[in-house]
Amino acid sequence: MEYEAVIGMEVHVEINSKSKVFCACGTDFHAPPNTNVCPVCLGMPGTLPVLNVDMVNKSVAAGLALGCTISRWSKMDRKNYFYPDLAKNYQISQYDLPLCHGGYMDIEVNGVEKRIGITRAHIEEDTARNTHTIGGGQSGVDFNRCGMPLLEIVTEPDIHSADEAYAYLTLLKQTLQYLEVSDCNMEEGSLRAEANISVRPKGTTALGSKTEVKNVASFSGVHKAIDFEIKRQINVIREGGAVLQETRGWDADRGVTFSQRQKESAHDYRYFPEPDLTPIVVDEAWEQRIRESLPELPQARCKRFQTTYGLSPYDAGVLTAGRPMADYYESVITAGADPKKAANWIMVDLQALLTDAKQEITDCKVAPEHIAELLTLIGDGAISGKMAKDILRDIFETGKTPKAVVEEKGLVQISDTGAVEAIVRQVAEGHPAQVEQYKGGNEKVLGFLMGQVMRASQGKANPKLAEDLLRKLLNG
């Protein structure tokens, strides 16, 4: 019997607000343990939470970008459970009336488009962080993270492979970063992805028992964990066993999932409305203000780059993968550069320098105007493409303009026909054996002679002009 996977994703995104969701404590990830805390996030008796409006605004923006309906009236709820990372023994979240619901994301896998339904996106507070590295068998709790603003985004069970899950997570991350609502840094826990996985016989509609895989540190890890879990569940069923509904962890070193605890159901948490917070009422005017502030999203921008600038789907996808790079590219075009040439120089030459320096485009000394000016110098024949690569490296290190580097190093290309012809004749006279080989039908020797021309001109001779003059001389 053939089986298919049924997967739903739960993604917790930390909203990049300056303060926590229900108190005024700071949100600096690198603060010393237990310094960004107060009676509210420590769960002291008698304290009252106050909802962070910036958190609501950014959550609504995310919901709109995901095609969700924004609830005109939603409320906060208490999710009750005991664990050391939750001082007050309940988490403030949303249960039956979330802020955002009924959205979707359109992904593409192997050239096939597919729509992934978004069930809901609701706001909640994060828990504290347990640490087990103190030594001596002791553990600690850092409450800096407790109360951090989270948006939980839950999909419908529309995903059927690890590839689809990876594509969904990638697009979701791009979208949230375009909105600037989160940095989505998985290493710092700003984005945490959990997969709910089950399998069923192909052609059936009933859902099987699901497992939730947690504590995965990267999208590639999520991909591997889903692949493993699908195969594990199919093997369990084929061997006559039953898949247990449980929470499983991911061991990246061994490449396996492992059982952690039995999966809780909603009734286990004894949800009830949070009595200390008023309902969230987002009227039409509030929603419209946020809608009008939304930037162009990655998929729309990618398509526009193809139609407006004539880029290939691949090039447009690379340039729009991040908003800073897309903004940089468009600034280069605004400065007068040819769209396709600019794309090539940014994606290949500039990106290589950024990668080697472990630098982001936002920190780069090469201004968009520098790229446009460099391309103009090439187009005018003032410098060669090889010269331009060296000039770009100097600009990257110093921030000087291309013209300044050209003048300082005397890198102006020789395009005067008479001057280049004199160099060509000098090379031909100095290498009579190679000239005879060429005239005897050995075309390959032309490359050697061209190399000598460029060497004699210190790389300044216009390559095309030099080759034309060399061929004319040798064939004459």
C-alpha positions in Angstrom: 0.0 0.0 0.0 1.2 3.5 -0.9 1.1 6.2 1.7 1.1 10.0 1.6 2.2 12.5 4.3 -0.1 15.1 5.7 1.7 18.0 7.3 0.7 21.2 9.1 3.2 23.8 10.2 3.2 25.8 13.4 5.7 28.7 13.3 6.4 31.0 16.3 7.7 34.4 15.2 9.2 36.8 17.7 7.9 40.3 16.8 10.7 42.9 16.9 9.1 45.3 19.4 11.3 47.3 21.8 9.3 46.0 24.8 7.6 42.7 25.8 4.0 42.0 25.0 2.5 42.7 28.4 5.1 44.8 30.2 7.7 47.5 29.5 10.8 45.2 29.9 13.3 45.3 27.1 13.8 42.6 24.5 17.6 42.5 24.0 18.5 38.9 23.3 22.1 39.5 24.5 21.2 41.0 27.9 22.7 39.2 30.9 20.3 36.5 32.3 17.4 37.7 34.4 18.0 41.4 33.8 15.1 42.3 31.5 12.5 41.2 34.0 9.8 42.8 36.2 7.0 41.6 38.5 4.7 41.2 35.5 6.8 38.8 33.5 8.0 37.1 36.6 4.4 36.3 37.4 4.2 38.0 40.8 0.8 37.9 42.5 -1.3 41.0 42.0 0.4 42.2 38.8 -1.6 43.2 35.8 -0.6 42.8 32.1 -0.9 45.7 29.6 -1.1 44.8 25.9 1.7 46.2 23.6 0.0 48.0 20.7 3.1 47.9 18.5 2.8 44.1 18.8 -0.8 44.2 17.6 0.0 46.5 14.7 2.8 44.3 13.4 0.7 41.2 13.9 -2.1 42.7 11.8 0.5 43.6 9.1 1.7 40.0 9.0 -1.9 38.7 8.9 -2.8 41.0 6.0 0.4 39.9 4.1 -0.7 36.3 4.6 -4.1 37.0 3.1 -5.9 36.6 6.5 -9.1 38.1 7.6 -8.5 40.4 10.6 -10.9 39.8 13.4 -12.9 42.9 14.4 -13.1 41.4 17.9 -10.7 39.0 19.5 -9.6 38.2 23.0 -6.7 36.8 25.0 -6.9 33.5 26.9 -5.1 31.7 29.6 -3.4 28.4 28.6 -2.9 26.6 31.9 0.0 24.2 32.5 2.9 23.8 34.9 6.5 23.9 33.8 9.6 25.7 35.3 9.8 28.2 32.4 6.3 29.6 33.2 6.4 31.4 36.5 2.6 32.0 36.8 1.7 28.5 35.6 -0.3 29.8 32.6 0.6 31.4 29.3 -1.4 34.3 27.9 -2.3 33.3 24.3 -5.4 33.2 22.0 -7.6 30.2 21.7 -11.0 30.3 19.9 -11.0 33.9 18.7 -7.6 34.7 17.2 -6.5 38.0 15.8 -6.0 36.7 12.2 -7.6 33.8 10.4 -8.3 32.2 7.1 -5.3 33.2 5.0 -3.0 31.5 2.5 0.4 31.4 0.9 1.1 30.3 -2.7 4.4 28.4 -2.9 6.2 26.8 -5.9 7.9 23.5 -5.8 9.6 22.0 -8.9 7.7 24.5 -11.1 4.3 23.6 -9.7 2.3 26.2 -7.7 0.4 25.2 -4.7 -1.7 27.1 -2.2 -1.1 26.5 1.5 -4.0 27.5 3.8 -3.3 29.6 6.9 -5.7 28.5 9.7 -4.8 31.3 12.0 -2.2 33.8 13.3 -2.5 34.6 16.9 -0.5 36.6 19.5 0.9 35.2 22.7 3.7 35.6 25.1 6.9 33.5 25.0 8.1 31.4 28.0 11.4 31.6 29.8 14.5 29.8 28.7 15.6 26.7 30.6 19.4 26.2 30.7 21.1 22.9 31.5 24.8 24.0 31.1 25.4 25.2 34.7 27.2 22.0 35.7 26.9 19.8 38.7 23.6 18.4 37.6 21.9 21.8 38.1 19.6 23.7 35.7 18.7 27.3 35.5 15.9 29.5 34.2 16.5 32.8 32.3 13.3 34.9 32.5 14.5 37.5 30.0 12.6 35.6 27.2 9.4 35.3 29.3 6.8 37.6 27.9 8.6 38.2 24.6 6.0 39.1 21.9 5.2 36.1 19.7 3.0 35.6 16.6 2.0 31.9 16.1 1.2 31.1 12.5 -0.7 27.8 11.9 -1.3 26.2 8.5 -4.0 23.9 7.3 -2.7 20.3 6.8 -2.1 21.1 3.1 1.6 20.2 3.0 2.5 16.8 1.7 6.3 16.7 1.5 9.5 18.0 3.1 10.1 20.1 -0.1 6.8 21.8 0.3 7.4 22.5 3.9 10.8 24.0 3.1 9.3 26.2 0.3 6.6 27.4 2.7 9.0 28.3 5.5 11.3 30.1 3.1 8.6 32.3 1.6 7.1 32.9 5.1 10.5 34.1 6.4 11.0 36.3 3.3 7.5 37.9 3.8 8.0 38.6 7.5 11.4 40.1 6.8 10.0 42.3 4.0 7.4 43.6 6.5 10.3 44.2 9.0 8.1 42.7 11.8 10.8 40.2 12.8 14.5 39.4 12.0 13.5 35.7 11.9 16.9 34.7 13.3 16.6 31.0 14.1 19.8 31.0 16.0 18.4 33.4 18.5 15.0 31.8 18.5 13.2 34.6 16.7 11.6 32.0 14.4 10.8 28.5 15.5 9.2 26.0 13.2 7.3 22.9 14.4 5.9 20.3 12.0 2.8 18.2 12.7 3.2 15.0 10.7 0.9 12.1 9.9 0.6 9.6 7.1 -2.4 7.9 5.5 -3.0 5.5 2.6 -3.1 7.4 -0.7 -6.7 8.0 -1.9 -8.1 8.3 1.6 -9.2 11.5 3.4 -9.1 10.5 7.1 -6.2 11.9 9.1 -3.8 9.5 10.9 -2.3 10.0 14.3 0.2 12.9 14.2 3.5 13.6 15.8 4.8 17.1 16.5 8.5 17.6 15.8 10.1 20.4 17.9 13.4 22.0 18.7 14.8 22.1 15.1 17.4 24.8 14.6 17.2 25.4 10.8 15.0 25.0 7.7 17.3 22.3 6.4 16.9 20.5 9.7 13.1 20.8 9.4 13.4 19.2 5.9 15.5 16.3 7.2 13.3 15.8 10.3 10.1 15.6 8.2 11.7 13.2 5.7 12.8 10.9 8.6 9.5 11.1 10.4 7.4 10.2 7.3 9.6 7.1 6.7 9.4 6.2 10.4 5.7 6.3 10.6 5.2 4.4 7.3 7.5 1.7 8.7 5.6 1.5 12.0 2.3 1.0 10.2 3.7 -1.6 7.8 5.1 -3.6 10.7 1.7 -3.7 12.3 2.2 -1.0 14.9 0.3 2.2 15.6 1.7 5.7 15.4 1.5 7.4 18.8 0.3 11.0 19.1 3.3 12.5 20.8 5.9 15.3 20.7 9.2 14.3 19.3 12.6 16.0 19.2 15.1 16.1 16.5 18.7 14.8 17.0 20.7 16.5 14.2 23.8 14.5 15.0 22.1 11.1 14.5 19.6 12.3 11.9 16.6 10.9 13.8 13.5 12.0 15.8 13.0 10.8 19.3 10.1 10.7 21.7 9.8 13.4 24.3 6.3 13.3 25.7 2.7 12.4 24.9 1.1 15.2 22.9 -1.4 17.3 24.8 -4.9 18.1 23.6 -6.7 21.5 23.9 -8.8 20.3 26.8 -5.6 19.5 28.8 -4.7 23.2 28.9 -8.1 24.2 30.4 -8.3 27.4 28.3 -10.4 30.3 29.6 -10.6 34.0 28.8 -7.9 36.2 30.3 -9.8 38.3 32.8 -7.1 41.0 33.2 -7.1 42.1 29.5 -9.8 43.8 27.5 -10.7 42.4 24.0 -8.8 43.6 21.0 -11.0 45.6 18.7 -9.5 46.3 15.3 -11.9 48.5 13.3 -11.9 49.0 9.6 -10.0 52.3 9.8 -7.2 50.8 11.9 -6.9 47.8 9.5 -6.8 50.2 6.5 -4.0 52.3 7.9 -1.9 49.2 8.3 -2.8 47.9 4.9 -1.7 51.1 3.2 1.7 50.9 5.0 2.5 47.4 3.7 5.5 47.2 1.3 5.5 45.3 -2.0 5.9 41.7 -1.0 8.6 39.3 -2.4 6.4 37.3 -4.8 4.9 40.5 -6.4 8.3 42.1 -6.5 9.9 39.1 -8.2 7.2 39.1 -10.9 7.6 42.8 -11.4 11.4 42.5 -11.8 10.8 40.0 -14.6 8.3 42.1 -16.5 9.8 45.5 -15.8 13.5 44.7 -16.1 13.5 41.7 -18.3 15.2 39.4 -15.7 14.9 35.7 -15.7 12.8 34.1 -13.0 16.0 32.8 -11.3 17.8 36.2 -11.3 14.6 38.0 -10.1 14.2 35.4 -7.4 17.8 35.9 -6.2 17.6 39.7 -6.2 14.2 39.7 -4.3 15.1 37.1 -1.8 15.8 39.8 0.7 14.3 43.3 0.8 17.7 45.1 1.3 19.2 43.5 -1.8 16.0 44.2 -3.9 16.1 47.9 -2.7 19.8 48.1 -3.6 19.3 46.7 -7.1 16.5 49.2 -7.8 18.7 52.1 -6.6 21.3 51.0 -9.1 18.7 51.1 -11.9 17.5 54.5 -10.7 21.1 55.7 -11.0 21.0 54.8 -14.7 22.4 51.3 -15.0 21.3 48.7 -17.5 19.0 46.3 -15.6 20.5 43.0 -16.9 24.1 44.2 -16.6 23.5 45.5 -13.1 21.8 42.2 -12.0 24.9 40.3 -13.2 27.4 42.5 -11.4 25.4 42.5 -8.2 24.7 38.8 -8.1 28.1 37.6 -9.2 30.9 40.1 -8.5 29.5 42.2 -5.6 28.0 39.1 -3.9 31.3 37.3 -4.0 33.0 40.2 -2.2 30.1 40.3 0.4 30.4 36.5 1.0 34.2 36.6 1.4 33.9 39.5 3.9 30.9 37.9 5.6 29.1 41.2 5.1 25.5 42.2 4.4 24.5 44.6 1.6 23.3 47.1 4.1 26.9 47.5 5.5 28.6 47.6 2.0 30.7 50.6 1.1 29.8 50.2 -2.6 27.0 52.6 -3.1 24.4 51.9 -5.8 25.7 54.9 -7.7 29.1 53.3 -7.8 27.8 50.3 -9.7 26.0 52.5 -12.2 29.1 54.6 -12.7 31.3 51.5 -13.1 29.0 50.1 -15.8 29.0 53.5 -17.6 32.9 53.4 -17.7 32.8 49.9 -19.2 30.1 51.0 -21.8 32.1 54.0 -22.8 35.2 51.9 -23.4 37.1 53.8 -20.7 37.9 50.5 -18.8 37.7 46.8 -19.6 35.6 44.3 -17.7 38.8 42.9 -16.1 39.8 46.3 -14.9 36.3 46.9 -13.6 36.5 43.8 -11.3 39.7 45.1 -9.8 38.2 48.6 -9.4 35.1 47.1 -7.7 37.4 45.4 -5.2 39.0 48.7 -4.4 35.7 50.5 -4.0 34.5 47.7 -1.7 37.5 48.2 0.6 37.7 52.1 0.5 34.3 53.4 -0.6 35.9 55.6 -3.2 34.1 56.4 -6.5 35.1 54.4 -9.6 36.5 57.5 -11.4 38.6 58.3 -8.3 40.1 54.7 -8.4 40.7 54.9 -12.1 42.5 58.2 -11.8 44.6 57.2 -8.8 45.8 53.9 -10.5 46.0 55.2 -14.0 43.6 52.4 -15.2 42.2 54.2 -18.2 41.7 51.7 -21.1 43.7 52.4 -24.3 41.1 52.7 -27.1 43.1 54.8 -29.5 43.5 52.7 -32.7 46.9 54.0 -33.5 48.3 53.4 -30.0 46.9 49.8 -29.9 48.1 49.1 -33.4 51.6 50.1 -32.4 51.5 47.6 -29.5 50.1 44.8 -31.8 52.9 45.3 -34.4 55.5 45.3 -31.6 54.2 42.0 -30.3 54.0 40.4 -33.8 57.6 41.5 -34.6 58.8 40.0 -31.2 57.2 36.6 -31.8 57.9 35.6 -35.4 57.6 31.9 -34.6 54.1 32.2 -33.2 53.0 34.4 -36.1 54.2 31.7 -38.6 52.3 29.1 -36.6 49.1 31.1 -36.8 49.5 31.6 -40.6 50.0 27.9 -40.8 46.5 27.3 -39.5 47.1 27.1 -35.7 44.3 29.3 -34.4 45.1 28.6 -30.8 48.3 30.6 -30.9 46.1 33.8 -31.2 45.4 33.5 -27.5 49.1 33.6 -26.7 49.6 36.6 -28.9 46.6 38.4 -27.3 48.1 37.7 -23.9 51.3 39.3 -25.0 49.4 42.4 -26.3 47.6 42.8 -23.0 50.9 42.3 -21.1 52.7 44.9 -23.2 49.9 47.4 -22.6 49.8 46.5 -18.9 46.2 45.3 -19.4 45.0 48.7 -20.6 44.5 47.9 -24.3 40.8 47.6 -25.4 40.6 43.8 -25.8 38.1 43.8 -28.7 40.0 46.5 -30.6 43.3 44.7 -29.9 42.0 41.4 -31.2 40.5 43.0 -34.4 43.8 44.7 -35.2 45.8 41.5 -34.4 43.7 39.4 -36.7 43.9 42.1 -39.4 47.7 42.2 -39.2 48.1 38.4 -39.2 45.7 37.8 -42.0 47.0 40.6 -44.1 
